[in-house]
Amino acid sequence: MKITYYGHSAFIIEDKNFKAIIDPFITGNPQARCSVDEINGLTHIFVTHNHSDHLGDCVELAKKDDALVITNFEIANFLNDNGVKTHGMHIGGRYKFYFGTVKLTVALHGGNPCGFIIEVNGKKIYHAGDTGLTLDMKLLESENIDLALIPIGGNYTMDIYDAIKAVEFIKPKLVIPMHYNTFEIIEADPHEFKSLNKTCETIILDSGLSVQI
């Protein structure tokens, strides 16, 4: 499975007949090193909440490839009204798709937020979305997460120190920090996070780079 980072909280996951983008903030994202026109072949889009730096280019990308958007019920209704194909869910819900299962997790933020556990061909990826630290994360240890995508930028989300505690709760095999340095107010040093994280391996990805898991 290939994971590519596009800056902020945007990732593309690719595996066989599955290609999905999470929080497709490309246009206006100072970290994105591509345009919407360069992203093709999406089968799915995941949206954690409706803030503009996460909903992003969802409508344009979904219509271009007829991709299915997986998000919470209210955002799904909004997207339906804009001609987008959706699958609405809510916190705690789990659903089996052809590629694997998706579960929505608790996130503490505005914009009707959630996180995702996305299981693709036996590999589990946890995208925390925009969130503060919560004890609910301790429940995720039993999910046996292969890769956790965790915000570290502070101010709107967890900072580095709370993110370290989150990783201790979740106990993933790998972690990639996200949601930092896009804007001045969320400046953070991912290398500090890596040096403090003793729970698992930390992978720091620059925008446009990929990792295989």
C-alpha beads as a LAMMPS data file, in Angstrom:
LAMMPS data file: protein, C-alpha beads

213 atoms
212 bonds

1 atom types
1 bond types

-500.0 500.0 xlo xhi
-500.0 500.0 ylo yhi
-500.0 500.0 zlo zhi

Masses

1 110.0

Atoms # bond

1 1 1 0.000 0.000 0.000
2 1 1 1.334 3.426 -0.988
3 1 1 0.689 6.565 1.104
4 1 1 1.527 9.982 -0.381
5 1 1 1.438 13.226 1.606
6 1 1 0.146 16.439 0.034
7 1 1 0.708 18.716 3.010
8 1 1 -1.595 19.795 5.835
9 1 1 -3.911 16.773 6.379
10 1 1 -4.168 15.578 2.776
11 1 1 -3.021 12.062 1.886
12 1 1 -3.594 9.719 -1.025
13 1 1 -3.809 5.988 -0.317
14 1 1 -3.301 3.583 -3.231
15 1 1 -3.653 -0.183 -3.277
16 1 1 -4.662 -2.310 -6.272
17 1 1 -8.144 -1.111 -7.361
18 1 1 -8.413 1.514 -4.597
19 1 1 -7.214 5.132 -4.735
20 1 1 -8.502 7.560 -2.135
21 1 1 -7.666 11.050 -0.982
22 1 1 -8.279 12.156 2.607
23 1 1 -9.124 15.832 3.273
24 1 1 -8.431 17.044 -0.296
25 1 1 -7.152 20.558 0.431
26 1 1 -5.039 21.198 -2.687
27 1 1 -6.073 24.584 -4.099
28 1 1 -4.790 27.265 -1.717
29 1 1 -2.657 24.784 0.217
30 1 1 0.845 26.328 0.315
31 1 1 2.369 22.890 0.908
32 1 1 0.715 21.113 -2.014
33 1 1 3.147 20.555 -4.870
34 1 1 0.542 19.721 -7.463
35 1 1 -2.746 21.005 -8.811
36 1 1 -6.177 19.408 -8.789
37 1 1 -5.713 18.692 -12.510
38 1 1 -2.788 16.393 -11.669
39 1 1 -4.856 14.191 -9.328
40 1 1 -6.686 11.542 -11.309
41 1 1 -8.186 8.086 -10.928
42 1 1 -9.710 8.531 -7.484
43 1 1 -12.193 5.898 -6.395
44 1 1 -12.932 7.417 -2.968
45 1 1 -12.636 10.663 -1.016
46 1 1 -12.690 10.893 2.794
47 1 1 -13.641 14.172 4.497
48 1 1 -13.094 14.543 8.253
49 1 1 -15.027 17.811 8.648
50 1 1 -16.393 20.728 6.657
51 1 1 -13.734 23.400 7.261
52 1 1 -12.377 24.742 3.980
53 1 1 -8.834 23.451 4.593
54 1 1 -10.203 19.881 4.772
55 1 1 -13.269 19.789 2.527
56 1 1 -11.061 21.615 0.039
57 1 1 -11.450 20.497 -3.566
58 1 1 -13.781 17.616 -2.719
59 1 1 -16.586 18.538 -5.114
60 1 1 -14.336 19.070 -8.142
61 1 1 -12.321 15.896 -7.543
62 1 1 -15.387 13.771 -6.858
63 1 1 -17.124 14.885 -10.047
64 1 1 -14.006 14.433 -12.169
65 1 1 -13.674 10.706 -11.406
66 1 1 -17.168 9.931 -10.082
67 1 1 -15.474 9.106 -6.763
68 1 1 -17.534 8.099 -3.735
69 1 1 -17.202 10.528 -0.827
70 1 1 -17.264 8.966 2.639
71 1 1 -17.995 11.437 5.413
72 1 1 -20.525 12.200 8.128
73 1 1 -24.219 12.269 7.301
74 1 1 -24.661 16.056 7.320
75 1 1 -21.697 16.751 5.048
76 1 1 -22.885 13.926 2.789
77 1 1 -26.267 15.641 2.431
78 1 1 -24.568 18.932 1.522
79 1 1 -22.431 17.185 -1.088
80 1 1 -25.453 15.338 -2.506
81 1 1 -27.067 18.706 -3.098
82 1 1 -23.970 19.613 -5.112
83 1 1 -24.211 16.557 -7.338
84 1 1 -21.659 14.384 -5.547
85 1 1 -22.033 10.664 -4.840
86 1 1 -21.680 9.984 -1.099
87 1 1 -21.862 7.430 1.666
88 1 1 -22.885 9.082 4.942
89 1 1 -21.842 7.631 8.308
90 1 1 -21.487 8.723 11.917
91 1 1 -19.236 8.310 14.950
92 1 1 -18.799 4.675 15.921
93 1 1 -20.306 3.423 12.683
94 1 1 -18.415 0.770 10.744
95 1 1 -19.218 -0.289 7.180
96 1 1 -17.763 -2.882 4.835
97 1 1 -16.841 -1.708 1.329
98 1 1 -15.319 -3.759 -1.483
99 1 1 -11.795 -2.680 -0.470
100 1 1 -12.228 -3.261 3.280
101 1 1 -13.932 -1.530 6.191
102 1 1 -14.274 2.057 7.368
103 1 1 -15.034 3.185 10.906
104 1 1 -15.694 6.761 12.038
105 1 1 -13.967 7.785 15.248
106 1 1 -14.361 10.597 17.757
107 1 1 -12.654 13.924 17.011
108 1 1 -12.844 17.074 19.152
109 1 1 -13.037 20.094 16.860
110 1 1 -15.497 22.310 15.016
111 1 1 -17.150 21.600 11.688
112 1 1 -18.900 18.368 12.749
113 1 1 -15.623 16.401 12.909
114 1 1 -14.585 12.779 12.824
115 1 1 -11.556 10.615 12.318
116 1 1 -11.338 7.477 10.181
117 1 1 -10.037 3.968 10.579
118 1 1 -9.640 2.816 6.993
119 1 1 -8.842 -0.864 6.503
120 1 1 -7.608 -1.762 3.034
121 1 1 -6.646 -5.348 2.255
122 1 1 -5.857 -6.062 5.891
123 1 1 -3.888 -2.848 6.633
124 1 1 -5.413 -0.301 9.026
125 1 1 -4.785 3.420 8.704
126 1 1 -6.060 5.827 11.355
127 1 1 -6.501 9.437 10.224
128 1 1 -7.267 11.436 13.361
129 1 1 -8.647 14.465 11.539
130 1 1 -8.462 17.763 13.399
131 1 1 -8.731 16.907 17.061
132 1 1 -7.537 17.522 20.547
133 1 1 -6.289 14.704 22.730
134 1 1 -9.089 12.479 23.990
135 1 1 -9.236 9.392 26.168
136 1 1 -11.306 7.753 23.416
137 1 1 -8.005 7.255 21.607
138 1 1 -7.079 4.633 24.173
139 1 1 -9.866 2.453 22.747
140 1 1 -8.034 2.443 19.411
141 1 1 -5.229 0.290 20.820
142 1 1 -7.422 -2.775 20.290
143 1 1 -7.789 -1.896 16.583
144 1 1 -4.109 -2.787 15.946
145 1 1 -3.444 0.262 13.793
146 1 1 -0.682 -0.135 11.210
147 1 1 -0.281 3.592 10.497
148 1 1 -1.567 6.596 12.453
149 1 1 -1.778 10.071 10.875
150 1 1 -1.680 12.497 13.802
151 1 1 -1.887 16.331 13.938
152 1 1 0.908 18.084 15.844
153 1 1 0.469 21.788 14.990
154 1 1 -1.323 22.962 18.130
155 1 1 -3.728 25.925 18.391
156 1 1 -6.554 24.195 16.459
157 1 1 -5.494 20.621 17.246
158 1 1 -3.160 18.637 19.467
159 1 1 0.348 19.981 19.831
160 1 1 3.461 17.804 19.840
161 1 1 3.171 16.861 23.511
162 1 1 -0.470 15.834 23.351
163 1 1 0.238 14.011 20.085
164 1 1 2.906 11.965 21.888
165 1 1 0.313 10.992 24.489
166 1 1 -2.133 10.075 21.706
167 1 1 0.437 7.738 20.157
168 1 1 1.013 6.159 23.570
169 1 1 -2.745 5.513 23.782
170 1 1 -3.122 4.142 20.231
171 1 1 0.123 2.147 19.958
172 1 1 0.284 2.071 16.151
173 1 1 3.122 0.373 14.299
174 1 1 3.988 3.607 12.460
175 1 1 3.039 7.275 12.809
176 1 1 3.223 10.201 10.392
177 1 1 2.767 13.719 11.833
178 1 1 0.465 16.069 9.925
179 1 1 -1.362 19.426 10.185
180 1 1 1.705 21.545 10.898
181 1 1 3.622 24.400 9.214
182 1 1 0.887 25.077 6.663
183 1 1 0.295 28.429 8.335
184 1 1 2.319 30.400 10.872
185 1 1 -0.146 29.728 13.682
186 1 1 0.433 25.954 13.470
187 1 1 4.216 25.926 13.210
188 1 1 5.756 22.826 14.785
189 1 1 8.927 20.766 14.413
190 1 1 8.203 17.189 13.314
191 1 1 11.747 16.188 14.272
192 1 1 10.992 17.155 17.874
193 1 1 7.917 14.938 17.716
194 1 1 10.048 12.106 16.317
195 1 1 12.672 12.473 19.055
196 1 1 10.013 12.344 21.787
197 1 1 8.032 9.436 20.357
198 1 1 9.286 6.233 21.971
199 1 1 6.159 4.186 21.189
200 1 1 6.681 3.383 17.516
201 1 1 8.554 4.372 14.392
202 1 1 7.963 7.945 13.169
203 1 1 8.036 8.732 9.457
204 1 1 8.342 12.385 8.463
205 1 1 7.081 13.020 4.932
206 1 1 7.628 16.208 2.985
207 1 1 4.760 17.114 0.708
208 1 1 4.797 15.013 -2.446
209 1 1 6.710 12.127 -0.899
210 1 1 5.398 8.612 -0.359
211 1 1 5.895 5.600 1.878
212 1 1 4.955 1.956 1.397
213 1 1 3.411 0.034 4.288

Bonds

1 1 1 2
2 1 2 3
3 1 3 4
4 1 4 5
5 1 5 6
6 1 6 7
7 1 7 8
8 1 8 9
9 1 9 10
10 1 10 11
11 1 11 12
12 1 12 13
13 1 13 14
14 1 14 15
15 1 15 16
16 1 16 17
17 1 17 18
18 1 18 19
19 1 19 20
20 1 20 21
21 1 21 22
22 1 22 23
23 1 23 24
24 1 24 25
25 1 25 26
26 1 26 27
27 1 27 28
28 1 28 29
29 1 29 30
30 1 30 31
31 1 31 32
32 1 32 33
33 1 33 34
34 1 34 35
35 1 35 36
36 1 36 37
37 1 37 38
38 1 38 39
39 1 39 40
40 1 40 41
41 1 41 42
42 1 42 43
43 1 43 44
44 1 44 45
45 1 45 46
46 1 46 47
47 1 47 48
48 1 48 49
49 1 49 50
50 1 50 51
51 1 51 52
52 1 52 53
53 1 53 54
54 1 54 55
55 1 55 56
56 1 56 57
57 1 57 58
58 1 58 59
59 1 59 60
60 1 60 61
61 1 61 62
62 1 62 63
63 1 63 64
64 1 64 65
65 1 65 66
66 1 66 67
67 1 67 68
68 1 68 69
69 1 69 70
70 1 70 71
71 1 71 72
72 1 72 73
73 1 73 74
74 1 74 75
75 1 75 76
76 1 76 77
77 1 77 78
78 1 78 79
79 1 79 80
80 1 80 81
81 1 81 82
82 1 82 83
83 1 83 84
84 1 84 85
85 1 85 86
86 1 86 87
87 1 87 88
88 1 88 89
89 1 89 90
90 1 90 91
91 1 91 92
92 1 92 93
93 1 93 94
94 1 94 95
95 1 95 96
96 1 96 97
97 1 97 98
98 1 98 99
99 1 99 100
100 1 100 101
101 1 101 102
102 1 102 103
103 1 103 104
104 1 104 105
105 1 105 106
106 1 106 107
107 1 107 108
108 1 108 109
109 1 109 110
110 1 110 111
111 1 111 112
112 1 112 113
113 1 113 114
114 1 114 115
115 1 115 116
116 1 116 117
117 1 117 118
118 1 118 119
119 1 119 120
120 1 120 121
121 1 121 122
122 1 122 123
123 1 123 124
124 1 124 125
125 1 125 126
126 1 126 127
127 1 127 128
128 1 128 129
129 1 129 130
130 1 130 131
131 1 131 132
132 1 132 133
133 1 133 134
134 1 134 135
135 1 135 136
136 1 136 137
137 1 137 138
138 1 138 139
139 1 139 140
140 1 140 141
141 1 141 142
142 1 142 143
143 1 143 144
144 1 144 145
145 1 145 146
146 1 146 147
147 1 147 148
148 1 148 149
149 1 149 150
150 1 150 151
151 1 151 152
152 1 152 153
153 1 153 154
154 1 154 155
155 1 155 156
156 1 156 157
157 1 157 158
158 1 158 159
159 1 159 160
160 1 160 161
161 1 161 162
162 1 162 163
163 1 163 164
164 1 164 165
165 1 165 166
166 1 166 167
167 1 167 168
168 1 168 169
169 1 169 170
170 1 170 171
171 1 171 172
172 1 172 173
173 1 173 174
174 1 174 175
175 1 175 176
176 1 176 177
177 1 177 178
178 1 178 179
179 1 179 180
180 1 180 181
181 1 181 182
182 1 182 183
183 1 183 184
184 1 184 185
185 1 185 186
186 1 186 187
187 1 187 188
188 1 188 189
189 1 189 190
190 1 190 191
191 1 191 192
192 1 192 193
193 1 193 194
194 1 194 195
195 1 195 196
196 1 196 197
197 1 197 198
198 1 198 199
199 1 199 200
200 1 200 201
201 1 201 202
202 1 202 203
203 1 203 204
204 1 204 205
205 1 205 206
206 1 206 207
207 1 207 208
208 1 208 209
209 1 209 210
210 1 210 211
211 1 211 212
212 1 212 213
